[in-house]
Amino acid sequence: MLKISNLHVKLEEEDKQILKGVDLEIGAGEVHAIMGPNGSGKSTLSYVLSGRDGYEVTEGSAALEGADILDMEPEERAAAGLFLAFQYPVEIPGVGNMTFLRTAVNAQRKARGEAEMSSTEFLKEIRAQAKELKIDADMLKRPVNVGFSGGEKKRNEILQMAMLKPKMCVLDETDSGLDVDAMKLVSDGVNALRAADRSFLVITHYQRLLDHIKPDFVHIMSDGKIIKTGGPELALEVENHGYADLLTEGA
């Protein structure tokens, strides 16, 4: 599904190297988690995959289903099936949730050469998805994320994911700022979207999220590289002993 090879990335303004040779391959239907200390490059990886400005790829590649995404515009990556859930979802005053989602869905369908959804089709689909994700119908009528709690913003992103039906979902510290109940709701939403043709890359600081979203593989990142890969037990090792031993081992 996603193959990252020897990816090197620097900050354009500071000429500072952040990623120093990331290799990662995610198969269809797999859930991978990346953990690591602050400054290790986890969020930078998500930004580069999504096409955020301010970063320069100096070496390496990233391919989604065999297509090089690094030369694509962000909207082209989205149409190809890439979705990024932000650590801090932005508010968009004056733009209703329903309008935003229908515009996004139809823009992607048009980019893929598919027929746009009619108002009736869209309304039926979004109501069904909102019900499945336990999202109050009132949230659909409000401006995007305006006045939403942290948990509501994250659930709203899960709804966006459900409507856009991406192939590769990147969750950048989606557990940040959530209490236990909100984390469970968000995790349930992610788990409901797991499928044989949809993969996930979950970036997190905490093993507790991985109690709910069971990963197939866990990777430890440090100083711009993945230094160790294992199963879910690797996240427990971090939870119990921290990163010190792993960083020494990977040095």
ZADO-1210 file (C-alpha; in nm, 4 decimals, padded with zeros to 6 digits):
<atoms>
<atom x="00.0000" y="00.0000" z="00.0000" code="MET" pos="1"/>
<atom x="00.2643" y="00.2533" z="00.1133" code="LEU" pos="2"/>
<atom x="00.6378" y="00.2150" z="00.0555" code="LYS" pos="3"/>
<atom x="00.8870" y="00.4688" z="00.1907" code="ILE" pos="4"/>
<atom x="01.2493" y="00.4199" z="00.0877" code="SER" pos="5"/>
<atom x="01.5555" y="00.5998" z="00.2279" code="ASN" pos="6"/>
<atom x="01.3579" y="00.9197" z="00.2839" code="LEU" pos="7"/>
<atom x="01.5670" y="01.2250" z="00.3738" code="HIS" pos="8"/>
<atom x="01.3911" y="01.5542" z="00.4498" code="VAL" pos="9"/>
<atom x="01.5062" y="01.8940" z="00.5715" code="LYS" pos="10"/>
<atom x="01.3346" y="02.2122" z="00.6861" code="LEU" pos="11"/>
<atom x="01.3568" y="02.4613" z="00.4013" code="GLU" pos="12"/>
<atom x="01.3960" y="02.7756" z="00.6118" code="GLU" pos="13"/>
<atom x="01.6488" y="02.6422" z="00.8607" code="GLU" pos="14"/>
<atom x="01.8344" y="02.4038" z="00.6282" code="ASP" pos="15"/>
<atom x="01.8022" y="02.1482" z="00.9078" code="LYS" pos="16"/>
<atom x="01.7868" y="01.7756" z="00.8301" code="GLN" pos="17"/>
<atom x="01.4929" y="01.6109" z="01.0097" code="ILE" pos="18"/>
<atom x="01.4453" y="01.2730" z="00.8417" code="LEU" pos="19"/>
<atom x="01.7702" y="01.0874" z="00.7798" code="LYS" pos="20"/>
<atom x="01.6805" y="00.7755" z="00.5865" code="GLY" pos="21"/>
<atom x="01.3345" y="00.6438" z="00.6765" code="VAL" pos="22"/>
<atom x="01.2413" y="00.3016" z="00.5391" code="ASP" pos="23"/>
<atom x="00.8872" y="00.1765" z="00.5935" code="LEU" pos="24"/>
<atom x="00.6548" y="-00.0561" z="00.4059" code="GLU" pos="25"/>
<atom x="00.2863" y="-00.0902" z="00.4957" code="ILE" pos="26"/>
<atom x="00.0818" y="-00.3651" z="00.3348" code="GLY" pos="27"/>
<atom x="-00.2878" y="-00.3481" z="00.2455" code="ALA" pos="28"/>
<atom x="-00.5086" y="-00.3793" z="00.5522" code="GLY" pos="29"/>
<atom x="-00.2211" y="-00.3390" z="00.7969" code="GLU" pos="30"/>
<atom x="-00.2043" y="-00.1045" z="01.0949" code="VAL" pos="31"/>
<atom x="00.1416" y="00.0298" z="01.1821" code="HIS" pos="32"/>
<atom x="00.2262" y="00.2515" z="01.4789" code="ALA" pos="33"/>
<atom x="00.5248" y="00.4852" z="01.5102" code="ILE" pos="34"/>
<atom x="00.6441" y="00.5898" z="01.8552" code="MET" pos="35"/>
<atom x="00.9462" y="00.7910" z="01.9600" code="GLY" pos="36"/>
<atom x="01.0673" y="01.0791" z="02.1771" code="PRO" pos="37"/>
<atom x="00.9940" y="01.4428" z="02.0936" code="ASN" pos="38"/>
<atom x="01.1927" y="01.5702" z="01.7976" code="GLY" pos="39"/>
<atom x="01.2480" y="01.2259" z="01.6475" code="SER" pos="40"/>
<atom x="01.0709" y="01.3161" z="01.3210" code="GLY" pos="41"/>
<atom x="00.7347" y="01.1429" z="01.3629" code="LYS" pos="42"/>
<atom x="00.5115" y="01.4377" z="01.2749" code="SER" pos="43"/>
<atom x="00.7515" y="01.5545" z="01.0036" code="THR" pos="44"/>
<atom x="00.6980" y="01.2198" z="00.8316" code="LEU" pos="45"/>
<atom x="00.3205" y="01.2729" z="00.8325" code="SER" pos="46"/>
<atom x="00.3569" y="01.6302" z="00.7013" code="TYR" pos="47"/>
<atom x="00.5848" y="01.5241" z="00.4171" code="VAL" pos="48"/>
<atom x="00.3513" y="01.2421" z="00.3143" code="LEU" pos="49"/>
<atom x="00.0569" y="01.4829" z="00.3006" code="SER" pos="50"/>
<atom x="00.2481" y="01.7524" z="00.1081" code="GLY" pos="51"/>
<atom x="00.2771" y="02.0277" z="00.3686" code="ARG" pos="52"/>
<atom x="00.4872" y="02.3294" z="00.2674" code="ASP" pos="53"/>
<atom x="00.8187" y="02.4069" z="00.4334" code="GLY" pos="54"/>
<atom x="00.9889" y="02.0711" z="00.3854" code="TYR" pos="55"/>
<atom x="01.2320" y="01.9632" z="00.1152" code="GLU" pos="56"/>
<atom x="01.2869" y="01.6011" z="00.0204" code="VAL" pos="57"/>
<atom x="01.6596" y="01.5676" z="-00.0471" code="THR" pos="58"/>
<atom x="01.6694" y="01.1942" z="-00.1115" code="GLU" pos="59"/>
<atom x="01.4454" y="00.8877" z="-00.1230" code="GLY" pos="60"/>
<atom x="01.0894" y="00.8128" z="-00.2294" code="SER" pos="61"/>
<atom x="00.7365" y="00.7481" z="-00.1059" code="ALA" pos="62"/>
<atom x="00.4877" y="00.5528" z="-00.3174" code="ALA" pos="63"/>
<atom x="00.1181" y="00.4848" z="-00.2628" code="LEU" pos="64"/>
<atom x="00.0102" y="00.1725" z="-00.4506" code="GLU" pos="65"/>
<atom x="00.3178" y="00.2122" z="-00.6694" code="GLY" pos="66"/>
<atom x="00.2566" y="00.5799" z="-00.7566" code="ALA" pos="67"/>
<atom x="00.5159" y="00.8339" z="-00.6408" code="ASP" pos="68"/>
<atom x="00.3286" y="01.0829" z="-00.4229" code="ILE" pos="69"/>
<atom x="00.6130" y="01.3231" z="-00.3439" code="LEU" pos="70"/>
<atom x="00.5718" y="01.5072" z="-00.6742" code="ASP" pos="71"/>
<atom x="00.1929" y="01.5340" z="-00.6342" code="MET" pos="72"/>
<atom x="00.0048" y="01.8367" z="-00.5017" code="GLU" pos="73"/>
<atom x="-00.1709" y="01.7759" z="-00.1651" code="PRO" pos="74"/>
<atom x="-00.5135" y="01.7506" z="-00.3333" code="GLU" pos="75"/>
<atom x="-00.3740" y="01.4949" z="-00.5794" code="GLU" pos="76"/>
<atom x="-00.2440" y="01.2852" z="-00.2901" code="ARG" pos="77"/>
<atom x="-00.5855" y="01.3033" z="-00.1271" code="ALA" pos="78"/>
<atom x="-00.7567" y="01.1942" z="-00.4498" code="ALA" pos="79"/>
<atom x="-00.5074" y="00.9071" z="-00.4744" code="ALA" pos="80"/>
<atom x="-00.6319" y="00.7868" z="-00.1361" code="GLY" pos="81"/>
<atom x="-00.4122" y="00.9492" z="00.1305" code="LEU" pos="82"/>
<atom x="-00.5749" y="01.0992" z="00.4420" code="PHE" pos="83"/>
<atom x="-00.4056" y="01.2867" z="00.7276" code="LEU" pos="84"/>
<atom x="-00.5784" y="01.3292" z="01.0633" code="ALA" pos="85"/>
<atom x="-00.4171" y="01.6292" z="01.2342" code="PHE" pos="86"/>
<atom x="-00.2881" y="01.6516" z="01.5887" code="GLN" pos="87"/>
<atom x="-00.4749" y="01.9832" z="01.6177" code="TYR" pos="88"/>
<atom x="-00.7679" y="01.9954" z="01.3693" code="PRO" pos="89"/>
<atom x="-00.8271" y="02.3488" z="01.2438" code="VAL" pos="90"/>
<atom x="-01.1492" y="02.5461" z="01.2821" code="GLU" pos="91"/>
<atom x="-01.3147" y="02.6845" z="00.9684" code="ILE" pos="92"/>
<atom x="-01.5646" y="02.9547" z="01.0741" code="PRO" pos="93"/>
<atom x="-01.8526" y="03.0165" z="00.8346" code="GLY" pos="94"/>
<atom x="-01.8232" y="02.6812" z="00.6562" code="VAL" pos="95"/>
<atom x="-02.0816" y="02.4231" z="00.7587" code="GLY" pos="96"/>
<atom x="-01.9697" y="02.0684" z="00.8256" code="ASN" pos="97"/>
<atom x="-02.2110" y="01.9238" z="00.5691" code="MET" pos="98"/>
<atom x="-02.1044" y="02.1699" z="00.2986" code="THR" pos="99"/>
<atom x="-01.7370" y="02.1072" z="00.3693" code="PHE" pos="100"/>
<atom x="-01.7723" y="01.7310" z="00.3546" code="LEU" pos="101"/>
<atom x="-01.9899" y="01.7192" z="00.0440" code="ARG" pos="102"/>
<atom x="-01.7493" y="01.9534" z="-00.1376" code="THR" pos="103"/>
<atom x="-01.4505" y="01.7379" z="-00.0357" code="ALA" pos="104"/>
<atom x="-01.6183" y="01.4106" z="-00.1287" code="VAL" pos="105"/>
<atom x="-01.7292" y="01.5331" z="-00.4707" code="ASN" pos="106"/>
<atom x="-01.3952" y="01.7000" z="-00.5453" code="ALA" pos="107"/>
<atom x="-01.2221" y="01.3671" z="-00.4901" code="GLN" pos="108"/>
<atom x="-01.4808" y="01.1742" z="-00.6894" code="ARG" pos="109"/>
<atom x="-01.4412" y="01.4199" z="-00.9779" code="LYS" pos="110"/>
<atom x="-01.0600" y="01.3889" z="-00.9645" code="ALA" pos="111"/>
<atom x="-01.0976" y="01.0115" z="-00.9955" code="ARG" pos="112"/>
<atom x="-01.3410" y="01.0422" z="-01.2861" code="GLY" pos="113"/>
<atom x="-01.6395" y="00.9259" z="-01.0792" code="GLU" pos="114"/>
<atom x="-01.9894" y="01.0733" z="-01.0747" code="ALA" pos="115"/>
<atom x="-02.0557" y="01.3271" z="-00.8002" code="GLU" pos="116"/>
<atom x="-02.2938" y="01.2347" z="-00.5178" code="MET" pos="117"/>
<atom x="-02.6336" y="01.3990" z="-00.5285" code="SER" pos="118"/>
<atom x="-02.7658" y="01.5837" z="-00.2237" code="SER" pos="119"/>
<atom x="-02.9955" y="01.2909" z="-00.1447" code="THR" pos="120"/>
<atom x="-02.7202" y="01.0309" z="-00.1757" code="GLU" pos="121"/>
<atom x="-02.4821" y="01.2369" z="00.0342" code="PHE" pos="122"/>
<atom x="-02.7370" y="01.3032" z="00.3084" code="LEU" pos="123"/>
<atom x="-02.8231" y="00.9330" z="00.3353" code="LYS" pos="124"/>
<atom x="-02.4558" y="00.8346" z="00.3513" code="GLU" pos="125"/>
<atom x="-02.3446" y="01.0951" z="00.6055" code="ILE" pos="126"/>
<atom x="-02.6378" y="01.0226" z="00.8370" code="ARG" pos="127"/>
<atom x="-02.5551" y="00.6521" z="00.8294" code="ALA" pos="128"/>
<atom x="-02.1856" y="00.7156" z="00.8981" code="GLN" pos="129"/>
<atom x="-02.2584" y="00.9639" z="01.1778" code="ALA" pos="130"/>
<atom x="-02.4896" y="00.7125" z="01.3437" code="LYS" pos="131"/>
<atom x="-02.2274" y="00.4379" z="01.3153" code="GLU" pos="132"/>
<atom x="-01.9654" y="00.6654" z="01.4732" code="LEU" pos="133"/>
<atom x="-02.2040" y="00.7913" z="01.7451" code="LYS" pos="134"/>
<atom x="-02.1782" y="01.1503" z="01.6202" code="ILE" pos="135"/>
<atom x="-02.4642" y="01.3793" z="01.7178" code="ASP" pos="136"/>
<atom x="-02.6609" y="01.5104" z="01.4186" code="ALA" pos="137"/>
<atom x="-02.6192" y="01.8620" z="01.5607" code="ASP" pos="138"/>
<atom x="-02.2446" y="01.8444" z="01.4867" code="MET" pos="139"/>
<atom x="-02.3233" y="01.8122" z="01.1169" code="LEU" pos="140"/>
<atom x="-02.5018" y="02.1489" z="01.1166" code="LYS" pos="141"/>
<atom x="-02.2244" y="02.3461" z="01.2861" code="ARG" pos="142"/>
<atom x="-01.9259" y="02.5220" z="01.1225" code="PRO" pos="143"/>
<atom x="-01.6261" y="02.2903" z="01.0870" code="VAL" pos="144"/>
<atom x="-01.4763" y="02.2297" z="01.4340" code="ASN" pos="145"/>
<atom x="-01.5969" y="02.5690" z="01.5664" code="VAL" pos="146"/>
<atom x="-01.6821" y="02.5337" z="01.9346" code="GLY" pos="147"/>
<atom x="-01.6033" y="02.1618" z="01.9258" code="PHE" pos="148"/>
<atom x="-01.4341" y="01.9921" z="02.2199" code="SER" pos="149"/>
<atom x="-01.1061" y="01.8113" z="02.1559" code="GLY" pos="150"/>
<atom x="-01.2888" y="01.4798" z="02.1366" code="GLY" pos="151"/>
<atom x="-01.5525" y="01.6188" z="01.8990" code="GLU" pos="152"/>
<atom x="-01.2835" y="01.7543" z="01.6649" code="LYS" pos="153"/>
<atom x="-01.1148" y="01.4156" z="01.6498" code="LYS" pos="154"/>
<atom x="-01.4452" y="01.2319" z="01.5944" code="ARG" pos="155"/>
<atom x="-01.5269" y="01.4803" z="01.3205" code="ASN" pos="156"/>
<atom x="-01.2029" y="01.3820" z="01.1480" code="GLU" pos="157"/>
<atom x="-01.2999" y="01.0161" z="01.1757" code="ILE" pos="158"/>
<atom x="-01.6294" y="01.1093" z="01.0075" code="LEU" pos="159"/>
<atom x="-01.4356" y="01.2833" z="00.7299" code="GLN" pos="160"/>
<atom x="-01.2297" y="00.9662" z="00.6919" code="MET" pos="161"/>
<atom x="-01.5440" y="00.7539" z="00.6748" code="ALA" pos="162"/>
<atom x="-01.6937" y="00.9738" z="00.4033" code="MET" pos="163"/>
<atom x="-01.3765" y="01.0105" z="00.1945" code="LEU" pos="164"/>
<atom x="-01.2922" y="00.6382" z="00.2163" code="LYS" pos="165"/>
<atom x="-00.9128" y="00.6749" z="00.1825" code="PRO" pos="166"/>
<atom x="-00.6793" y="00.3840" z="00.1179" code="LYS" pos="167"/>
<atom x="-00.4013" y="00.5079" z="00.3478" code="MET" pos="168"/>
<atom x="-00.4893" y="00.6852" z="00.6735" code="CYS" pos="169"/>
<atom x="-00.2177" y="00.8692" z="00.8669" code="VAL" pos="170"/>
<atom x="-00.3147" y="00.9647" z="01.2220" code="LEU" pos="171"/>
<atom x="-00.0747" y="01.2219" z="01.3673" code="ASP" pos="172"/>
<atom x="-00.1022" y="01.1996" z="01.7474" code="GLU" pos="173"/>
<atom x="-00.4788" y="01.1871" z="01.7231" code="THR" pos="174"/>
<atom x="-00.4888" y="01.0945" z="02.0938" code="ASP" pos="175"/>
<atom x="-00.3327" y="01.4286" z="02.1936" code="SER" pos="176"/>
<atom x="-00.5411" y="01.6071" z="02.4563" code="GLY" pos="177"/>
<atom x="-00.8108" y="01.3406" z="02.4764" code="LEU" pos="178"/>
<atom x="-00.9496" y="01.1995" z="02.7986" code="ASP" pos="179"/>
<atom x="-01.0064" y="00.8247" z="02.8330" code="VAL" pos="180"/>
<atom x="-01.3686" y="00.8307" z="02.7147" code="ASP" pos="181"/>
<atom x="-01.2945" y="01.0471" z="02.4103" code="ALA" pos="182"/>
<atom x="-00.9970" y="00.8269" z="02.3204" code="MET" pos="183"/>
<atom x="-01.2201" y="00.5194" z="02.3334" code="LYS" pos="184"/>
<atom x="-01.4766" y="00.6832" z="02.1030" code="LEU" pos="185"/>
<atom x="-01.2093" y="00.7876" z="01.8519" code="VAL" pos="186"/>
<atom x="-01.0476" y="00.4433" z="01.8657" code="SER" pos="187"/>
<atom x="-01.3818" y="00.2734" z="01.8083" code="ASP" pos="188"/>
<atom x="-01.4307" y="00.4946" z="01.5024" code="GLY" pos="189"/>
<atom x="-01.0912" y="00.4000" z="01.3625" code="VAL" pos="190"/>
<atom x="-01.1510" y="00.0313" z="01.4295" code="ASN" pos="191"/>
<atom x="-01.4863" y="00.0511" z="01.2505" code="ALA" pos="192"/>
<atom x="-01.3013" y="00.1718" z="00.9393" code="LEU" pos="193"/>
<atom x="-01.0392" y="-00.1027" z="00.9361" code="ARG" pos="194"/>
<atom x="-01.0649" y="-00.3028" z="00.6141" code="ALA" pos="195"/>
<atom x="-00.8635" y="-00.5338" z="00.3921" code="ALA" pos="196"/>
<atom x="-00.8098" y="-00.2538" z="00.1396" code="ASP" pos="197"/>
<atom x="-00.7397" y="00.0272" z="00.3899" code="ARG" pos="198"/>
<atom x="-00.4180" y="00.0749" z="00.5867" code="SER" pos="199"/>
<atom x="-00.3296" y="00.2921" z="00.8848" code="PHE" pos="200"/>
<atom x="-00.0169" y="00.4640" z="01.0123" code="LEU" pos="201"/>
<atom x="-00.0746" y="00.5700" z="01.3736" code="VAL" pos="202"/>
<atom x="00.1747" y="00.8194" z="01.5192" code="ILE" pos="203"/>
<atom x="00.1549" y="00.8378" z="01.8967" code="THR" pos="204"/>
<atom x="00.3500" y="00.9057" z="02.2149" code="HIS" pos="205"/>
<atom x="00.1449" y="00.6736" z="02.4285" code="TYR" pos="206"/>
<atom x="00.0880" y="00.3001" z="02.4389" code="GLN" pos="207"/>
<atom x="-00.2623" y="00.3562" z="02.5817" code="ARG" pos="208"/>
<atom x="-00.4022" y="00.4425" z="02.2365" code="LEU" pos="209"/>
<atom x="-00.2645" y="00.1115" z="02.1104" code="LEU" pos="210"/>
<atom x="-00.4674" y="-00.0706" z="02.3762" code="ASP" pos="211"/>
<atom x="-00.7699" y="00.0269" z="02.1659" code="HIS" pos="212"/>
<atom x="-00.6244" y="00.0388" z="01.8136" code="ILE" pos="213"/>
<atom x="-00.4325" y="-00.2886" z="01.7972" code="LYS" pos="214"/>
<atom x="-00.1385" y="-00.2420" z="01.5575" code="PRO" pos="215"/>
<atom x="00.0164" y="-00.5177" z="01.3506" code="ASP" pos="216"/>
<atom x="00.3593" y="-00.3563" z="01.3779" code="PHE" pos="217"/>
<atom x="00.5191" y="-00.0971" z="01.6064" code="VAL" pos="218"/>
<atom x="00.8195" y="00.1119" z="01.4972" code="HIS" pos="219"/>
<atom x="01.0451" y="00.3209" z="01.7181" code="ILE" pos="220"/>
<atom x="01.1793" y="00.6397" z="01.5598" code="MET" pos="221"/>
<atom x="01.4783" y="00.8347" z="01.6842" code="SER" pos="222"/>
<atom x="01.6848" y="01.1124" z="01.5263" code="ASP" pos="223"/>
<atom x="01.5057" y="01.0884" z="01.1918" code="GLY" pos="224"/>
<atom x="01.5259" y="00.7111" z="01.1486" code="LYS" pos="225"/>
<atom x="01.3315" y="00.4007" z="01.2443" code="ILE" pos="226"/>
<atom x="01.5661" y="00.2206" z="01.4810" code="ILE" pos="227"/>
<atom x="01.3542" y="-00.0790" z="01.5826" code="LYS" pos="228"/>
<atom x="01.0450" y="-00.2652" z="01.4619" code="THR" pos="229"/>
<atom x="00.8386" y="-00.5224" z="01.6453" code="GLY" pos="230"/>
<atom x="00.4880" y="-00.6285" z="01.7384" code="GLY" pos="231"/>
<atom x="00.2463" y="-00.4708" z="01.9897" code="PRO" pos="232"/>
<atom x="00.4731" y="-00.5889" z="02.2724" code="GLU" pos="233"/>
<atom x="00.7265" y="-00.3234" z="02.1677" code="LEU" pos="234"/>
<atom x="00.4802" y="-00.0500" z="02.2690" code="ALA" pos="235"/>
<atom x="00.4440" y="-00.2138" z="02.6104" code="LEU" pos="236"/>
<atom x="00.8212" y="-00.2187" z="02.6472" code="GLU" pos="237"/>
<atom x="00.8271" y="00.1583" z="02.5871" code="VAL" pos="238"/>
<atom x="00.5430" y="00.2118" z="02.8329" code="GLU" pos="239"/>
<atom x="00.7221" y="00.0150" z="03.1044" code="ASN" pos="240"/>
<atom x="01.0838" y="00.1157" z="03.0488" code="HIS" pos="241"/>
<atom x="01.0853" y="00.4320" z="02.8349" code="GLY" pos="242"/>
<atom x="01.3034" y="00.4895" z="02.5296" code="TYR" pos="243"/>
<atom x="01.6486" y="00.4965" z="02.6910" code="ALA" pos="244"/>
<atom x="01.7383" y="00.1310" z="02.6406" code="ASP" pos="245"/>
<atom x="01.6012" y="00.1244" z="02.2859" code="LEU" pos="246"/>
<atom x="01.7923" y="00.4376" z="02.1904" code="LEU" pos="247"/>
<atom x="02.1146" y="00.2905" z="02.3264" code="THR" pos="248"/>
<atom x="02.0461" y="-00.0338" z="02.1437" code="GLU" pos="249"/>
<atom x="01.9796" y="00.1522" z="01.8175" code="GLY" pos="250"/>
<atom x="02.2845" y="00.3794" z="01.8425" code="ALA" pos="251"/>
</atoms>
